[in-house]
């Protein structure tokens, strides 16, 4: 018995040592990133003393973090199926669409670059621009950057808009719209890939892509990127005044433009793996079908109401429905591939849920009213 206990203690010690060494090795590899994040948290504390400093600090981090995390949905399949092309060609293409899309909103909506995601027809908003920024509002995009680095496809809408919500109603309206959109996306994508699997497999596996497919993909990807900006541009602009001056507009557009260039240079960075690991998503035809399904849903939800939407949850529904449908429709024996698909989808949903929990926690820290609602909910007084 004593020998067995010693052996168990030895195994635990070895396991602890292994975990420690792995964490240390990862910390060494990520030391530059960790230093930047550490400085960001410190600078955020000082920024709370100056409204303009807080505003621009939050915006700069949000501009890159939001696009980097959401790149898997709006640009992920585009990046994956165009790895053979120079990064700057992809950047200039999407950058031009960015400028046109944001400029139109700025002119048409009199200085509002969010397509009325943050304002209603009367100019009211559930996400007011604060007179003083709280520490939780400023660090929200820094937290998003950390989650992105961990390859977590979290909702930037939940994480960045929740901390600005005037009440819990602003948060719950986003959650309700996003969850219904996820279910709709999953059903639509599953139906397309399950019932069309044999036809799609026949043309995709046994025939080379027609030269027109890349053109079609670029057109659909361009439309998807533009619609994504109409939906999620508000996640970045939420740090700035609801109506921008010309100078603020130029800074807003230029920052996202050059941040987009960095993203393409890094080929989507670490979170791109969420797309890369899916079945045959690098095929230009498969990527185009995914983007086409996704853009149709976003356009529908864009016209449905001006309530902000988590496009991440829509995208997870699209690729989740596709992954499950393909693995059910395939004739391969055994459950290995099906279990792998369920594991991938379950992990993506888990990460998205973690993002939602973090978002609510930050929102509760930034807003006393939301904090009270959360405490009441957890204590059963709702």
C-alpha positions as CSV (number, residue, x, y, z in Angstrom):
1,X,0.0,0.0,0.0
2,X,2.8,2.4,0.9
3,X,4.6,1.6,-2.4
4,X,1.4,2.3,-4.3
5,X,0.9,5.6,-2.5
6,X,4.4,6.6,-3.2
7,X,3.9,5.7,-6.9
8,X,0.7,7.8,-7.1
9,X,2.5,10.8,-5.4
10,X,5.3,10.5,-7.9
11,X,2.9,10.5,-10.8
12,X,1.2,13.6,-9.5
13,X,4.5,15.3,-9.0
14,X,5.6,14.4,-12.6
15,X,2.3,15.7,-13.9
16,X,2.6,18.9,-12.0
17,X,6.2,19.4,-13.3
18,X,5.0,18.7,-16.9
19,X,2.2,21.3,-16.7
20,X,4.6,23.8,-15.1
21,X,7.2,23.3,-17.9
22,X,4.6,23.5,-20.6
23,X,3.2,26.8,-19.2
24,X,6.8,28.1,-18.8
25,X,7.6,27.2,-22.4
26,X,4.5,28.8,-23.7
27,X,5.1,32.0,-21.7
28,X,8.6,32.2,-23.2
29,X,7.2,31.9,-26.7
30,X,4.6,34.5,-26.0
31,X,6.7,36.8,-24.0
32,X,6.4,39.8,-26.4
33,X,2.6,39.4,-26.4
34,X,2.5,39.1,-22.6
35,X,4.6,42.2,-22.2
36,X,2.2,44.2,-24.5
37,X,-0.8,42.9,-22.6
38,X,0.7,43.7,-19.2
39,X,1.5,47.3,-20.3
40,X,-2.0,47.6,-21.8
41,X,-3.6,46.8,-18.4
42,X,-1.4,49.3,-16.6
43,X,-1.9,52.1,-19.2
44,X,-5.7,51.4,-19.1
45,X,-5.7,52.3,-15.4
46,X,-4.0,55.7,-16.2
47,X,-6.3,56.3,-19.1
48,X,-9.4,56.3,-16.8
49,X,-8.2,59.8,-15.6
50,X,-8.6,61.3,-19.1
51,X,-11.7,60.8,-21.2
52,X,-10.0,61.4,-24.5
53,X,-7.1,59.1,-23.7
54,X,-9.5,56.4,-22.6
55,X,-11.6,56.8,-25.7
56,X,-8.7,56.5,-28.1
57,X,-6.9,53.7,-26.1
58,X,-10.1,51.6,-26.2
59,X,-10.7,52.3,-29.8
60,X,-7.2,51.4,-31.0
61,X,-7.3,48.0,-29.2
62,X,-10.8,47.4,-30.3
63,X,-10.0,48.1,-33.9
64,X,-7.5,45.3,-34.2
65,X,-9.0,42.9,-31.6
66,X,-12.5,43.0,-33.2
67,X,-11.2,42.4,-36.8
68,X,-8.7,39.8,-35.7
69,X,-11.2,37.7,-33.7
70,X,-13.9,38.1,-36.3
71,X,-11.6,37.5,-39.2
72,X,-12.4,33.7,-39.0
73,X,-16.0,34.5,-40.0
74,X,-15.8,37.4,-42.3
75,X,-12.4,36.7,-44.0
76,X,-11.4,33.2,-42.7
77,X,-12.5,31.1,-45.6
78,X,-11.2,33.9,-48.0
79,X,-7.8,33.8,-46.4
80,X,-7.7,30.0,-46.3
81,X,-8.6,29.5,-50.0
82,X,-6.3,32.2,-51.2
83,X,-3.1,31.3,-49.3
84,X,-1.3,31.1,-52.7
85,X,-1.9,34.8,-53.3
86,X,0.2,37.7,-52.0
87,X,-1.1,39.0,-48.7
88,X,-1.1,42.6,-49.9
89,X,-3.4,41.8,-52.9
90,X,-6.0,40.4,-50.4
91,X,-5.5,43.4,-48.1
92,X,-6.0,46.1,-50.8
93,X,-9.1,44.3,-52.1
94,X,-10.8,44.2,-48.7
95,X,-9.4,47.6,-47.7
96,X,-11.1,49.3,-50.7
97,X,-14.4,47.6,-49.7
98,X,-13.8,48.8,-46.1
99,X,-13.3,52.4,-47.2
100,X,-16.4,52.4,-49.5
101,X,-18.7,50.8,-46.9
102,X,-17.8,53.0,-44.0
103,X,-17.7,56.2,-46.1
104,X,-21.3,55.5,-47.4
105,X,-22.6,55.2,-43.8
106,X,-20.7,58.3,-42.7
107,X,-22.2,60.4,-45.5
108,X,-25.7,58.9,-45.6
109,X,-26.3,58.8,-41.8
110,X,-24.7,62.2,-41.1
111,X,-21.5,61.1,-39.3
112,X,-22.7,57.7,-38.0
113,X,-20.4,55.0,-39.3
114,X,-22.4,52.1,-37.8
115,X,-25.4,52.0,-40.1
116,X,-27.6,52.9,-37.1
117,X,-26.5,49.9,-35.0
118,X,-26.0,52.2,-32.0
119,X,-28.7,54.8,-32.8
120,X,-32.4,54.5,-33.6
121,X,-34.3,56.8,-36.0
122,X,-34.8,59.4,-33.2
123,X,-31.1,59.4,-32.3
124,X,-31.6,57.5,-29.0
125,X,-29.3,54.7,-28.0
126,X,-29.1,51.7,-25.6
127,X,-25.3,52.1,-25.7
128,X,-24.6,55.7,-24.8
129,X,-21.1,57.3,-25.2
130,X,-19.9,57.7,-21.6
131,X,-18.9,61.0,-20.0
132,X,-16.3,59.0,-18.1
133,X,-14.9,55.6,-19.1
134,X,-14.7,52.9,-16.5
135,X,-11.7,50.6,-16.3
136,X,-13.8,47.6,-17.4
137,X,-14.8,49.4,-20.6
138,X,-11.3,50.2,-21.5
139,X,-9.9,46.7,-20.8
140,X,-12.7,45.0,-22.7
141,X,-10.8,45.0,-26.1
142,X,-7.6,43.9,-24.3
143,X,-9.4,40.9,-22.9
144,X,-10.7,40.2,-26.4
145,X,-7.2,40.3,-27.7
146,X,-6.2,37.7,-25.1
147,X,-9.1,35.4,-26.0
148,X,-8.2,35.8,-29.7
149,X,-4.6,34.8,-29.0
150,X,-6.0,31.7,-27.3
151,X,-7.9,30.9,-30.5
152,X,-11.3,31.4,-28.9
153,X,-14.0,32.5,-31.5
154,X,-15.8,34.7,-29.0
155,X,-18.5,37.2,-29.8
156,X,-17.0,40.7,-30.1
157,X,-20.5,42.1,-30.0
158,X,-21.1,40.6,-26.6
159,X,-17.7,41.6,-25.3
160,X,-17.5,45.1,-26.6
161,X,-21.1,46.4,-26.6
162,X,-22.1,44.8,-23.3
163,X,-19.8,47.1,-21.3
164,X,-21.5,50.2,-22.9
165,X,-25.1,49.0,-22.4
166,X,-27.3,51.3,-20.4
167,X,-29.2,48.4,-18.9
168,X,-29.4,44.6,-19.0
169,X,-32.0,44.9,-21.7
170,X,-29.3,46.0,-24.2
171,X,-27.5,42.7,-23.4
172,X,-30.4,40.4,-23.5
173,X,-31.7,41.8,-26.8
174,X,-28.3,40.9,-28.4
175,X,-28.3,37.5,-26.8
176,X,-31.9,36.7,-28.0
177,X,-31.2,37.8,-31.6
178,X,-27.9,36.0,-31.7
179,X,-29.2,32.7,-30.4
180,X,-32.1,32.6,-32.8
181,X,-29.7,33.4,-35.6
182,X,-27.4,30.6,-34.6
183,X,-30.2,28.1,-34.7
184,X,-31.4,29.4,-38.1
185,X,-27.8,29.3,-39.5
186,X,-27.2,25.7,-38.2
187,X,-30.5,24.4,-39.8
188,X,-29.9,26.2,-43.1
189,X,-26.3,25.1,-43.4
190,X,-27.1,21.5,-42.3
191,X,-29.9,21.2,-44.9
192,X,-27.7,22.5,-47.7
193,X,-24.7,20.3,-47.0
194,X,-26.7,17.1,-46.0
195,X,-29.2,17.0,-48.8
196,X,-26.8,18.4,-51.4
197,X,-23.8,16.3,-50.2
198,X,-23.8,13.7,-53.1
199,X,-24.1,16.4,-55.7
200,X,-21.5,18.7,-54.1
201,X,-19.1,15.7,-53.6
202,X,-19.5,14.7,-57.2
203,X,-18.5,18.1,-58.6
204,X,-16.0,19.1,-55.9
205,X,-14.0,15.9,-55.5
206,X,-13.8,14.7,-59.0
207,X,-13.5,17.9,-61.0
208,X,-11.1,20.8,-60.9
209,X,-12.6,24.1,-60.0
210,X,-13.7,26.1,-63.1
211,X,-11.7,29.4,-63.6
212,X,-14.9,31.4,-62.8
213,X,-15.0,30.1,-59.2
214,X,-12.3,32.4,-57.8
215,X,-14.1,35.3,-59.3
216,X,-17.4,34.3,-57.8
217,X,-15.7,33.7,-54.4
218,X,-14.1,37.2,-54.5
219,X,-17.5,38.8,-55.2
220,X,-19.3,36.9,-52.5
221,X,-16.4,37.4,-50.0
222,X,-16.4,41.1,-50.8
223,X,-20.2,41.3,-50.2
224,X,-19.8,39.3,-46.9
225,X,-17.0,41.7,-45.7
226,X,-19.1,44.7,-46.5
227,X,-22.2,43.3,-44.7
228,X,-20.0,42.3,-41.7
229,X,-18.8,45.9,-41.5
230,X,-22.4,47.1,-41.4
231,X,-23.1,44.7,-38.5
232,X,-19.9,44.7,-36.5
233,X,-18.4,48.1,-37.3
234,X,-20.4,49.3,-34.2
235,X,-18.2,47.1,-32.0
236,X,-15.3,49.3,-32.8
237,X,-17.1,52.6,-33.1
238,X,-18.7,52.2,-29.7
239,X,-15.7,53.8,-28.1
240,X,-16.1,57.0,-30.2
241,X,-18.8,59.6,-30.3
242,X,-22.0,58.4,-32.0
243,X,-21.5,61.1,-34.7
244,X,-18.0,61.5,-35.9
245,X,-16.2,64.6,-37.2
246,X,-14.2,64.3,-40.5
247,X,-11.0,64.0,-38.6
248,X,-12.4,61.2,-36.3
249,X,-13.8,59.5,-39.4
250,X,-10.4,59.5,-41.1
251,X,-8.7,58.1,-38.0
252,X,-11.4,55.5,-37.6
253,X,-11.1,54.3,-41.2
254,X,-7.4,54.5,-41.4
255,X,-6.8,52.6,-38.2
256,X,-9.0,49.7,-39.3
257,X,-7.4,49.8,-42.8
258,X,-3.9,49.4,-41.6
259,X,-4.9,46.9,-38.9
260,X,-6.5,44.8,-41.6
261,X,-3.1,44.9,-43.5
262,X,-1.4,43.5,-40.4
263,X,-4.0,40.8,-40.2
264,X,-3.5,39.7,-43.8
265,X,0.3,39.8,-43.3
266,X,-0.1,37.4,-40.4
267,X,-2.5,35.3,-42.5
268,X,-5.3,35.5,-40.0
269,X,-2.9,34.9,-37.0
270,X,-3.6,32.0,-34.5
271,X,-7.4,32.1,-34.6
272,X,-7.3,31.1,-38.3
273,X,-6.9,27.5,-37.1
274,X,-10.7,27.5,-36.3
275,X,-11.3,27.6,-40.0
276,X,-8.3,25.7,-41.2
277,X,-9.2,22.5,-39.3
278,X,-12.6,22.1,-40.9
279,X,-13.1,19.6,-43.7
280,X,-11.9,20.8,-47.2
281,X,-12.6,24.4,-46.4
282,X,-9.5,25.4,-48.4
283,X,-11.4,24.4,-51.6
284,X,-12.5,27.6,-53.3
285,X,-16.0,26.1,-54.0
286,X,-16.6,24.9,-50.5
287,X,-15.4,28.3,-49.1
288,X,-17.7,30.1,-51.5
289,X,-20.8,28.1,-50.5
290,X,-20.0,28.7,-46.8
291,X,-19.7,32.5,-47.4
292,X,-22.8,32.6,-49.5
293,X,-24.9,30.9,-46.8
294,X,-23.4,33.2,-44.2
295,X,-23.9,36.5,-46.2
296,X,-27.6,35.6,-46.9
297,X,-28.2,35.2,-43.2
298,X,-26.4,38.4,-42.3
299,X,-28.4,40.4,-44.9
300,X,-31.6,39.0,-43.5
301,X,-30.7,39.8,-39.9
302,X,-29.4,43.3,-41.0
303,X,-32.8,44.1,-42.5
304,X,-34.7,42.4,-39.6
305,X,-33.9,45.1,-37.0
306,X,-31.2,47.5,-35.9
307,X,-30.5,45.5,-32.7
308,X,-26.8,44.5,-32.8
309,X,-26.1,40.9,-33.6
310,X,-23.3,38.5,-32.7
311,X,-22.0,37.6,-36.2
312,X,-19.7,35.1,-34.5
313,X,-22.7,32.9,-33.4
314,X,-24.1,33.1,-36.9
315,X,-20.8,31.9,-38.4
316,X,-20.5,29.1,-35.8
317,X,-24.0,28.0,-36.8
318,X,-23.0,27.9,-40.5
319,X,-19.8,25.9,-40.1
320,X,-21.3,23.8,-37.3
321,X,-24.2,22.7,-39.5
322,X,-21.9,22.0,-42.4
323,X,-19.5,19.9,-40.3
324,X,-22.2,17.8,-38.8
325,X,-24.0,17.3,-42.1
326,X,-20.9,16.2,-43.9
327,X,-19.9,13.7,-41.3
328,X,-23.4,12.2,-41.2
329,X,-23.7,12.0,-45.0
330,X,-20.3,10.4,-45.5
331,X,-20.3,6.7,-46.0
332,X,-17.2,6.1,-43.8
333,X,-17.6,3.4,-41.2
334,X,-17.2,4.0,-37.5
335,X,-17.8,7.0,-35.3
336,X,-14.3,8.5,-35.3
337,X,-15.0,11.3,-37.8
338,X,-18.4,12.0,-36.3
339,X,-16.9,12.3,-32.8
340,X,-14.2,14.6,-34.1
341,X,-16.8,16.8,-35.7
342,X,-18.9,17.0,-32.5
343,X,-15.8,17.7,-30.5
344,X,-14.8,20.6,-32.8
345,X,-18.3,22.1,-32.8
346,X,-18.7,21.6,-29.0
347,X,-15.3,23.3,-28.4
348,X,-16.3,26.3,-30.6
349,X,-19.6,26.7,-28.7
350,X,-17.8,26.3,-25.4
351,X,-15.4,29.1,-26.3
352,X,-18.3,31.3,-27.5
353,X,-20.1,30.7,-24.2
354,X,-17.0,31.6,-22.2
355,X,-16.9,34.8,-24.2
356,X,-20.5,35.5,-23.3
357,X,-19.8,34.9,-19.6
358,X,-16.7,37.2,-19.6
359,X,-18.8,39.8,-21.4
360,X,-21.5,39.8,-18.8
361,X,-18.9,40.0,-16.0
362,X,-17.2,43.0,-17.6
363,X,-20.6,44.6,-18.2
364,X,-21.6,44.1,-14.6
365,X,-18.3,45.6,-13.5
366,X,-18.8,48.7,-15.7
367,X,-22.5,49.3,-15.0
368,X,-24.1,49.2,-11.5
369,X,-27.5,48.6,-13.0
370,X,-26.4,45.5,-14.9
371,X,-24.5,44.3,-11.8
372,X,-27.7,44.5,-9.8
373,X,-29.6,42.6,-12.4
374,X,-26.9,39.8,-12.6
375,X,-26.9,39.5,-8.8
376,X,-30.7,39.3,-8.7
377,X,-30.7,36.7,-11.4
378,X,-28.1,34.5,-9.7
379,X,-29.9,34.8,-6.3
380,X,-33.3,33.9,-7.9
381,X,-34.8,37.3,-7.5
382,X,-35.8,37.8,-11.1
